[in-house]
């Protein structure tokens, strides 16, 4: 092995450009999950009203799932010889999921969750496509996480359907 080459990187993905791109995609996924955790946590505490209870309970449970996804992304970034960034690198972009002064607007929260899940699904499909033939371990991990996000989306589409009936 030539001097100066990162042995870990060589063992994983030979193409440095592709490895760097995968780390960038995983880092974006990591931030998406952490921002979702913050917003779900906020809504699981802030929502008011009888109709909000089921949504609050669901979001509180999903905080754990989403945090687990962020941890998986962080570990994979490290495995690929990358470095998981700290909070100073965070740039929020989930304007559709921000808490508002109307803590009884459950429908808006449901719509925000749906949008967050759709954005995650779109990004994870991009990661899966990029990793095809390059990094099957990352691809498999993201496929598993994608399944979780699809289930969550379906669940919240059901909640929205119910809220639109009333």
Secondary structure as the mmCIF struct_conf table of DSSP 4:
data_model
#
loop_
_struct_conf.conf_type_id
_struct_conf.id
_struct_conf.beg_label_comp_id
_struct_conf.beg_label_asym_id
_struct_conf.beg_label_seq_id
_struct_conf.end_label_comp_id
_struct_conf.end_label_asym_id
_struct_conf.end_label_seq_id
TURN_TY1_P TURN_TY1_P1 UNK A 3 UNK A 4
HELX_RH_AL_P HELX_RH_AL_P1 UNK A 7 UNK A 12
BEND BEND1 UNK A 14 UNK A 14
HELX_RH_AL_P HELX_RH_AL_P2 UNK A 16 UNK A 46
BEND BEND2 UNK A 49 UNK A 49
HELX_RH_3T_P HELX_RH_3T_P1 UNK A 50 UNK A 52
HELX_RH_AL_P HELX_RH_AL_P3 UNK A 53 UNK A 79
TURN_TY1_P TURN_TY1_P2 UNK A 80 UNK A 81
HELX_RH_3T_P HELX_RH_3T_P2 UNK A 87 UNK A 89
HELX_RH_3T_P HELX_RH_3T_P3 UNK A 95 UNK A 97
BEND BEND3 UNK A 101 UNK A 101
TURN_TY1_P TURN_TY1_P3 UNK A 103 UNK A 104
HELX_RH_AL_P HELX_RH_AL_P4 UNK A 106 UNK A 131
TURN_TY1_P TURN_TY1_P4 UNK A 132 UNK A 134
HELX_RH_AL_P HELX_RH_AL_P5 UNK A 136 UNK A 165
#
